[in-house]
Amino acid sequence: MTPTRSTSAASSSAAPGPTGVVRRVLEAPDIGRALTRIAHEVLERAKGADDLVLLGIPSRGVPLAHRLAARIAAVEGTHVPVGSLDVTMYRDDLRLHPARALERTDLPPEGVEGRTVVLVDDVLYSGRTVRAALDALGDLGRPARVQLAVLVDRGHRELPIRADYVGKNLPTSVAERVHVLLEETDGEDSVTIETVSR
């Protein structure tokens, strides 16, 4: 499959990475616009910010959730509760990979019971992380509804899961890797696609 083209001017740049060629497909302004659009879409579908809770999936889903909450608050003038949801112990590949470090599950005081919960992650790929998040969330309460917001959807789903809100669809091959870098965790905002050398 031919890699997607971005409207970002940086999409044409290519540089050798540690295992192949890395193309920058989104810059900081692109990410900012995508998050602003998602925030407005969330508000439109929810008809306001009442009863909204944003739960980021560590690690990069958490800062993305905080950014979305800030944008929603700027529009609505309302505080939106934000938390984090660790899915490590709910993954179906634990026996296949070395032990993973546990991340934080931090629910806001408002909880999730009867609320609209928006799960936030950086990349949607196979769908297995989201399935694990749904299992983890089920142990914490019963939301009125659960939605999914992702910065990047790269395809290759293995489960019948789709995002309600997508910042950017990036068609990729299985041999490519998508890297999301955020200011909070990596010192910069960008999204790159790495073509892995064989």
N, C-alpha and C positions, 0 to 999 in steps of 0.2 A: 504494500500500500504506500502510495506517495505521501510523504509527510505534509501536513497542512501548512498553508501560508497564513501568516498573521498580518494584520494591518500595521503592526508596529514596524517602524523603520529598521529596527534591529534584527528583524527576522531573517534578513539575508546574510547576516554575518555568521561565519563558521570558524571554529577554532578547534585544534586538536585537544581532546581531553585525556584523562589518564587511561581510558580504555577505548577511545574512539573520537568522533567528531561531535562537538557540542554546538547547538544552535540556540540562540536566545530568541524566544518567541513572544515574551511579554516583558515589558519594562514596568517600572513603578507607576507611571501614569495610567497604563493599561489596567493594572491590578486595581488601582484606585477607582477607575471608572466602572470596572466590573462589580466591585463591592457596593458602590453607590447604587447601581442598577438593581442588584440583588436586594438591597435594603428596601428600595421602593416596591419591588415585586412582593416581598414578604408582607409589607404593610398593606398593599392592595389586596392580597389574598386573605389576610387576617382581618381586614377592615379596621386597622388600627393596631396599637401596640398592647392593648389590654390582654392580660393572660398569656403573653408571649414569654418563653424562656429559651435562651440560646445555650446549647451545650456543645463546646468544642471537643473534638476527638484529638487527644495529644498525638504529636506535639504541636504541629502547625495549625491544626484546627482551632486551638485555643486562642491564639492572637487574632485569627481571622474572626472568631466569634465576638471578641471584644471590639474589633473595628466595625463590624456590622451593627453591634449595639450602639456604638457612638454615632453612627450615621442615622440609625432609626431615632435616637434621642434628639438629634439635631432637627429632624423633620417634625417629630411629634411633640417634642418637649417633655418626653416621658422616659423615666428610667426603665431599662429593659434588663431583667436579671440574666446574668451570664455565669456559667459554670463549666466544668470539664468532666469528661466521662472516659475513664480508662477502660479499654476493652481487652486488655492483655489476657486475662484468665478466661475470656469467653471465645477466644480464637479457636478455630478448628484445625490449626496447623501447629499447635504447641508441641506435639510429639515429633514433628518433622524438623524443627529448628532449635537451636540452642535457647536456653532460658532467656526470656526478655526481661528487662528491667521494668518494674511496675511504675506506672505513671499515676498522677493524682486523679481521683474522682472527687469533685468538689461541687456539691449541689448548692445553689443559692438558697437562702432562708425560705423563699417562697415555695420551694419544692417543685415537683412536676405534676402532682395529682390534679387531674382535671384541666390542665393547661395545654396550650399549643407549644410543643417542644420542637425546635428547629435544631437538628444535628448539623454541625458544621465541620467540614473536613477540607483538606487542601486538594487531594486528587481522588477521583473515583475511578477504580480500575476493575478488579474482578467482582467487587461487591461484597467480599467476605468480611472486610472490616466493618462495613455498615451492618451486616447481619449480626456480627458480634456486638455492635453497639445497641442494636435492638434488644438482644438478649440481656445485656447489662442493664439497659433502661427498664426492662420488665421487672427486674429485681428491686427497683427503686420506687416504683409507683405506677400508676395507670394514667398516663396523659390522655387528654381528650382527643388529641391527634398528634402524629409525629410526621415531620417533614425533613427533607434533606437538602442542604445547601453546600455546594462544592465550588471551589475556585476553578478547577479543571476537571473535565470529563474526558478521559483518554480512550474510552471504549474497552472492548475485550471482556465484557461481563460474563461471569460464570454462574451468576444467580439472577433471578428475575427482580432486579433492583434498579431503580432509576432515580435520578435527582429531581427534586421539584424546582430547584434554582441552580443554574449553571453559569459561572462567570465566562468560561470559554470552552468550547468543544475542540479538542485537539486530536484528530484522527492519528493514530500511531500504529507502528508495527510492534509485534511482541519483542523484537530485538532492540527496541528503543526504550530509554528510561526518561521519565519526566521528573525534573527536579524543581521544586518550589522553594525559593529562598525568600525569607521575610526579614524585615529590619529587626524585629524583636528577637529572632533566634539566630540570624545569619549575618546581620549587619547591612543587608541590602534587600530590596524588593526586585525579584525577577523570576521568570519561569524559563527553563531551558529544556531542550530535548537532546539527549545524548544517544547517538547511534553507536551501539556497542560493537567493537571489532570482534570478528570471529577468528 
